């Protein structure tokens, strides 16, 4: 058997919830109505018009009676079944086809302890304590669920079913059957005429099949009429299906339906539902009684014989508090709290107990019954029963209000409360026993049923927003896991997986137009599962839960996905960041450990790759929710370091760009590049480097092909060659970039000229780094006046009064793009607003506050001012500025100079002021700047970056963690990590102040900042360059190589390194 195997107990599904063993009672049972086939079990063949005590039924403690037109069944508290009546189809459980006028025990059930039963036209169902279903009698239409072509089954036979459902209730119509599982699922078999099985068709079924549309509801009671059915959900809703000719479905018309439909009850919350032949009764949680359907004999109690297609209150019982109901073929019974029994409907065979054969359209009290309280009543086909418990010293005035045993089968299933079960486990310890058995049963039932789950964890009141008791969810998980029980953990995980499987089944079966209706039933459950601490754990089912959750979220309709992301966004930051994001990150990291970067191909290792992609997509969905909520969780929490290390990003880029359609799998993605939030800045840097690599090769190939046809040696058109005079660096760069515009995407090769002589050196990267460094220094000096420096935040902004032509600003944009393209870090200092504009974002007041803090504070004071803004500030919708001694104005809108700034419009004024300052006033400078940048960075890789990350890509990281540089260093020429010179080297470097560390970094790499991803992305090679000497250390900045002589002492090494880094400039030493 599977791990979710059926369990048995001696006292029911949740034995630990019983305060004490139930007491046996001495009963008085009264019956009346039709008795020609022994239905009353009183050894008489005639009808009984008034309540008559049935001594033949007494002597046993019958906790439940059930019946139909031809039979009556009685269930004892010991689980025995006694039956009376017709046996033409073997429905009495034996092969003797004679009618039984006195109820006898079904001996074939002696091996089973029955806890519930139902009687159809000529078939009988019984649910055992172990959760199995037993069926016998007429099987012509498949109503026994045994499969095959079984016409009759005289001996009770267990029904074999796939899966491991534990059944708790059953119901029987004329020729169809329903069974309710402990987790709220409903299965049906038998005749499908009128859609009575609820499967969306009219087909018969000889095997019990789940009613899919009820799976997520969380059903607690089922009922059958002749050809219609009803189900009551844990939250008090009623669903009906089947024959609707008389309005018995309560849907407002007289049509039949083949799948469950929700009945509108105008605010009434159901507590019990009962189906008669063609009518339906509903008991509300405030004791009110509603009815609808066929009223030919007055069985709806509405004072009319006209059929009623919508629920209405039974007339005359408005002031009564009803506690139990039952419906026969054409009559109805209702038990009131004050111990009175009411009857209405068909009384032509005495089934109303009024002493005469008459029909009654209004509820009348049944007379002639004992004065002590009634336990329960049954309206069978055309006969009735009422059961009373004789009071004694131990049970004075015992009634259905306090009895939890007698008549329980008429009431809905009680979903257990975790608080009670956990307290029982706490008292008994975690050893196996009734307490743990009950807890495991509850875990299985609640965490595999959306309806039960929401009932356990929803807040009171109508559902609005998240509507979940998050604190209770967290506490429940915490207590469950602190039991430290592997069995509890296993059941919790498997039950959650079962619920997720149900979600996917729902989504696959739903029509696109009706998807959102289906999802509405269980959407909040996704949050409950998402808060499960097991999610993402490597052991057990945690990883599988993440993957199935990803499948479900990806399949949601747009409207449901929007709701879900909205709910995620309002969770506490520690839950969203720690439990939800953290769980997905853990599993994603685990998947990467199974992934080989060398086989990172869409055609290889496809299963693991698809898992990684769909989990990445799930993380991207959470990221969207976080962004919509204003980013309460820092965006850096979404980047996965394990993914960044495991993936070959050049291959990943190739997959992304070369196979955009054919490779889409179950994740709906081709590449992790489609989930940029998952990528670290370092990974994104590698993606854009890969893009540059492919573009370079593409442009080289095109140029070489053109050169070949023109008779030019291909080697002459391989590079973007720039020859620069050090004292004319801006002019030469501008001229050569103009001339070589078509070559900008080739590899860069720089040659410096000093005194009209080409400097020594081959550019393998180091000269390019120096070129960018010198060019940026020149462009941002005050001599050019292109940018203004803001001392308060140490950044540069565009000079709106600059006289430099737009092509110079375009050059700056090209330089930024060219540096990215060639993996060179620049020492530029723009506010984040510049990078936002490069990515196409509109700028707002928040950007102004970051770019121009003093102006931002002034405008914020305007917004925060509590007095009269107009008279105090005296501002209009315009700005005045100095243009080389001339005062000019700019209106933010037509006529802005005549529009005063007031308390009402100041927010608009601030936004317009910000937009003009950041965009409008510098459009002549910023527009060509953006154009130049876009000329270089026009590929899709740039769109992976956030503006904060783009700044890192351009400028690098100011923070320098030299321990990361040391851990990734390599040694050559006889050096190794334990060599004394190497140890001296790292000691000297560690003792340097930050400024000298920056100089060392510039000396070895050409830049004093770390690349995106930190110094761990740099591989420094320290090579021995001979024995001890007076020579200074040197470097190959192209390859990050330090040439270090084997100095005789640590002091000498320190003096030589310091001298080298303080005098390094250009190609060699100053």
Rosetta blueprint (number, residue, H / E / L):
1 X L
2 X L
3 X L
4 X L
5 X L
6 X L
7 X L
8 X L
9 X L
10 X L
11 X L
12 X L
13 X L
14 X L
15 X H
16 X H
17 X H
18 X L
19 X L
20 X L
21 X L
22 X L
23 X L
24 X L
25 X L
26 X L
27 X E
28 X E
29 X E
30 X E
31 X E
32 X E
33 X E
34 X L
35 X L
36 X L
37 X L
38 X L
39 X L
40 X L
41 X L
42 X L
43 X L
44 X L
45 X L
46 X L
47 X L
48 X E
49 X E
50 X E
51 X E
52 X E
53 X E
54 X L
55 X H
56 X H
57 X H
58 X L
59 X L
60 X L
61 X L
62 X E
63 X E
64 X E
65 X E
66 X E
67 X E
68 X L
69 X L
70 X L
71 X E
72 X E
73 X E
74 X E
75 X E
76 X E
77 X L
78 X L
79 X L
80 X L
81 X E
82 X E
83 X E
84 X E
85 X E
86 X L
87 X L
88 X L
89 X L
90 X L
91 X L
92 X L
93 X L
94 X L
95 X L
96 X L
97 X L
98 X L
99 X L
100 X E
101 X E
102 X E
103 X E
104 X E
105 X E
106 X L
107 X H
108 X H
109 X H
110 X L
111 X L
112 X L
113 X L
114 X E
115 X E
116 X E
117 X E
118 X E
119 X E
120 X L
121 X L
122 X L
123 X E
124 X E
125 X E
126 X E
127 X E
128 X E
129 X L
130 X L
131 X L
132 X L
133 X E
134 X E
135 X E
136 X E
137 X E
138 X E
139 X L
140 X L
141 X L
142 X L
143 X L
144 X L
145 X L
146 X E
147 X L
148 X L
149 X L
150 X L
151 X L
152 X E
153 X E
154 X E
155 X E
156 X E
157 X E
158 X E
159 X L
160 X L
161 X L
162 X L
163 X L
164 X L
165 X L
166 X L
167 X E
168 X E
169 X E
170 X E
171 X E
172 X E
173 X L
174 X L
175 X L
176 X E
177 X E
178 X E
179 X E
180 X E
181 X E
182 X L
183 X L
184 X L
185 X L
186 X E
187 X E
188 X E
189 X E
190 X E
191 X L
192 X L
193 X H
194 X H
195 X H
196 X L
197 X L
198 X L
199 X L
200 X L
201 X L
202 X L
203 X L
204 X L
205 X E
206 X E
207 X E
208 X E
209 X E
210 X E
211 X L
212 X H
213 X H
214 X H
215 X L
216 X L
217 X L
218 X L
219 X E
220 X E
221 X E
222 X E
223 X E
224 X E
225 X L
226 X L
227 X L
228 X E
229 X E
230 X E
231 X E
232 X E
233 X E
234 X L
235 X L
236 X L
237 X L
238 X E
239 X E
240 X E
241 X E
242 X E
243 X L
244 X L
245 X L
246 X L
247 X L
248 X L
249 X L
250 X L
251 X L
252 X L
253 X L
254 X L
255 X L
256 X L
257 X E
258 X E
259 X E
260 X E
261 X E
262 X E
263 X L
264 X L
265 X L
266 X L
267 X L
268 X L
269 X L
270 X E
271 X E
272 X E
273 X E
274 X E
275 X E
276 X L
277 X L
278 X L
279 X E
280 X E
281 X E
282 X E
283 X E
284 X E
285 X L
286 X L
287 X L
288 X L
289 X E
290 X E
291 X E
292 X E
293 X E
294 X L
295 X L
296 X L
297 X L
298 X L
299 X L
300 X L
301 X L
302 X L
303 X L
304 X L
305 X L
306 X L
307 X L
308 X E
309 X E
310 X E
311 X E
312 X E
313 X E
314 X L
315 X L
316 X L
317 X L
318 X L
319 X L
320 X L
321 X L
322 X E
323 X E
324 X E
325 X E
326 X E
327 X E
328 X L
329 X L
330 X L
331 X E
332 X E
333 X E
334 X E
335 X E
336 X E
337 X L
338 X L
339 X L
340 X L
341 X E
342 X E
343 X E
344 X E
345 X E
346 X L
347 X L
348 X L
349 X L
350 X L
351 X L
352 X L
353 X L
354 X E
355 X L
356 X L
357 X L
358 X L
359 X L
360 X E
361 X E
362 X E
363 X E
364 X E
365 X E
366 X L
367 X L
368 X L
369 X L
370 X L
371 X L
372 X L
373 X L
374 X E
375 X E
376 X E
377 X E
378 X E
379 X E
380 X L
381 X L
382 X L
383 X E
384 X E
385 X E
386 X E
387 X E
388 X E
389 X E
390 X L
391 X L
392 X L
393 X L
394 X L
395 X L
396 X L
397 X L
398 X L
399 X L
400 X L
401 X L
402 X L
403 X L
404 X L
405 X L
406 X L
407 X L
408 X H
409 X H
410 X H
411 X L
412 X L
413 X L
414 X L
415 X L
416 X L
417 X L
418 X H
419 X H
420 X H
421 X H
422 X H
423 X H
424 X H
425 X H
426 X H
427 X H
428 X H
429 X L
430 X L
431 X L
432 X L
433 X L
434 X H
435 X H
436 X H
437 X H
438 X H
439 X H
440 X H
441 X H
442 X H
443 X H
444 X H
445 X H
446 X H
447 X L
448 X L
449 X L
450 X H
451 X H
452 X H
453 X H
454 X H
455 X H
456 X H
457 X H
458 X E
459 X L
460 X L
461 X L
462 X L
463 X L
464 X L
465 X L
466 X L
467 X L
468 X E
469 X L
470 X H
471 X H
472 X H
473 X H
474 X H
475 X H
476 X H
477 X H
478 X H
479 X H
480 X H
481 X H
482 X L
483 X L
484 X L
485 X L
486 X H
487 X H
488 X H
489 X H
490 X H
491 X H
492 X H
493 X H
494 X H
495 X H
496 X H
497 X H
498 X H
499 X H
500 X H
501 X H
502 X H
503 X H
504 X H
505 X H
506 X H
507 X H
508 X H
509 X H
510 X L
511 X L
512 X H
513 X H
514 X H
515 X H
516 X H
517 X H
518 X H
519 X H
520 X H
521 X L
522 X L
523 X L
524 X L
525 X H
526 X H
527 X H
528 X H
529 X H
530 X H
531 X L
532 X L
533 X L
534 X L
535 X L
536 X L
537 X L
538 X L
539 X L
540 X L
541 X L
542 X H
543 X H
544 X H
545 X H
546 X H
547 X H
548 X H
549 X H
550 X H
551 X H
552 X H
553 X H
554 X H
555 X H
556 X L
557 X L
558 X H
559 X H
560 X H
561 X H
562 X H
563 X H
564 X H
565 X H
566 X H
567 X H
568 X H
569 X H
570 X L
571 X L
572 X L
573 X H
574 X H
575 X H
576 X H
577 X H
578 X H
579 X H
580 X H
581 X H
582 X H
583 X H
584 X H
585 X H
586 X H
587 X H
588 X H
589 X H
590 X H
591 X H
592 X H
593 X H
594 X L
595 X L
596 X L
597 X H
598 X H
599 X H
600 X L
601 X L
602 X L
603 X L
604 X L
605 X L
606 X H
607 X H
608 X H
609 X H
610 X H
611 X H
612 X H
613 X H
614 X H
615 X H
616 X H
617 X H
618 X H
619 X H
620 X H
621 X H
622 X H
623 X H
624 X H
625 X H
626 X H
627 X H
628 X H
629 X L
630 X L
631 X L
632 X L
633 X L
634 X L
635 X H
636 X H
637 X H
638 X H
639 X L
640 X L
641 X H
642 X H
643 X H
644 X H
645 X H
646 X H
647 X L
648 X L
649 X H
650 X H
651 X H
652 X H
653 X H
654 X H
655 X H
656 X H
657 X H
658 X H
659 X L
660 X L
661 X L
662 X L
663 X L
664 X L
665 X L
666 X L
667 X L
668 X L
669 X L
670 X L
671 X L
672 X H
673 X H
674 X H
675 X L
676 X H
677 X H
678 X H
679 X L
680 X L
681 X H
682 X H
683 X H
684 X H
685 X H
686 X H
687 X H
688 X H
689 X H
690 X H
691 X H
692 X H
693 X H
694 X H
695 X H
696 X H
697 X H
698 X H
699 X H
700 X H
701 X H
702 X H
703 X H
704 X H
705 X H
706 X H
707 X H
708 X H
709 X H
710 X H
711 X L
712 X L
713 X L
714 X H
715 X H
716 X H
717 X H
718 X L
719 X E
720 X E
721 X E
722 X E
723 X E
724 X E
725 X E
726 X H
727 X H
728 X H
729 X H
730 X H
731 X H
732 X H
733 X H
734 X H
735 X H
736 X H
737 X H
738 X H
739 X H
740 X L
741 X H
742 X H
743 X H
744 X L
745 X L
746 X L
747 X E
748 X E
749 X E
750 X E
751 X E
752 X E
753 X E
754 X E
755 X L
756 X L
757 X E
758 X E
759 X L
760 X L
761 X L
762 X L
763 X L
764 X L
765 X L
766 X H
767 X H
768 X H
769 X H
770 X H
771 X H
772 X H
773 X H
774 X H
775 X H
776 X H
777 X H
778 X H
779 X H
780 X L
781 X L
782 X L
783 X L
784 X L
785 X L
786 X L
787 X E
788 X E
789 X E
790 X E
791 X L
792 X L
793 X L
794 X L
795 X E
796 X E
797 X E
798 X E
799 X L
800 X L
801 X L
802 X L
803 X L
804 X L
805 X L
806 X H
807 X H
808 X H
809 X H
810 X H
811 X H
812 X H
813 X H
814 X H
815 X H
816 X H
817 X H
818 X H
819 X H
820 X H
821 X H
822 X L
823 X L
824 X L
825 X L
826 X L
827 X L
828 X L
829 X L
830 X E
831 X L
832 X H
833 X H
834 X H
835 X H
836 X H
837 X H
838 X H
839 X L
840 X L
841 X L
842 X L
843 X L
844 X L
845 X H
846 X H
847 X H
848 X H
849 X H
850 X H
851 X H
852 X L
853 X H
854 X H
855 X H
856 X H
857 X H
858 X H
859 X H
860 X H
861 X H
862 X H
863 X H
864 X H
865 X L
866 X L
867 X L
868 X L
869 X H
870 X H
871 X H
872 X H
873 X H
874 X L
875 X L
876 X E
877 X L
878 X E
879 X E
880 X E
881 X E
882 X E
883 X E
884 X L
885 X L
886 X E
887 X E
888 X E
889 X E
890 X E
891 X E
892 X L
893 X L
894 X L
895 X L
896 X H
897 X H
898 X H
899 X L
900 X E
901 X L
902 X L
903 X L
904 X L
905 X L
906 X H
907 X H
908 X H
909 X H
910 X H
911 X H
912 X H
913 X H
914 X H
915 X H
916 X H
917 X H
918 X H
919 X L
920 X H
921 X H
922 X H
923 X H
924 X H
925 X H
926 X H
927 X H
928 X H
929 X H
930 X H
931 X H
932 X H
933 X H
934 X H
935 X H
936 X H
937 X L
938 X L
939 X L
940 X H
941 X H
942 X H
943 X H
944 X H
945 X L
946 X L
947 X H
948 X H
949 X H
950 X H
951 X H
952 X H
953 X H
954 X H
955 X H
956 X L
957 X E
958 X L
959 X L
960 X L
961 X L
962 X H
963 X H
964 X H
965 X H
966 X H
967 X H
968 X L
969 X L
970 X E
971 X E
972 X E
973 X L
974 X L
975 X L
976 X L
977 X L
978 X L
979 X L
980 X H
981 X H
982 X H
983 X H
984 X H
985 X H
986 X H
987 X H
988 X H
989 X H
990 X H
991 X H
992 X L
993 X L
994 X H
995 X H
996 X H
997 X H
998 X H
999 X H
1000 X H
1001 X H
1002 X H
1003 X H
1004 X H
1005 X H
1006 X L
1007 X L
1008 X L
1009 X L
1010 X E
1011 X L
1012 X L
1013 X L
1014 X L
1015 X H
1016 X H
1017 X H
1018 X L
1019 X L
1020 X L
1021 X E
1022 X E
1023 X E
1024 X E
1025 X L
1026 X L
1027 X L
1028 X L
1029 X L
1030 X L
1031 X L
1032 X L
1033 X L
1034 X E
1035 X E
1036 X E
1037 X L
1038 X L
1039 X L
1040 X L
1041 X E
1042 X E
1043 X E
1044 X E
1045 X L
1046 X L
1047 X L
1048 X L
1049 X L
1050 X H
1051 X H
1052 X H
1053 X H
1054 X H
1055 X H
1056 X H
1057 X H
1058 X H
1059 X H
1060 X H
1061 X H
1062 X H
1063 X L
1064 X E
1065 X L
1066 X L
1067 X L
1068 X L
1069 X E
1070 X L
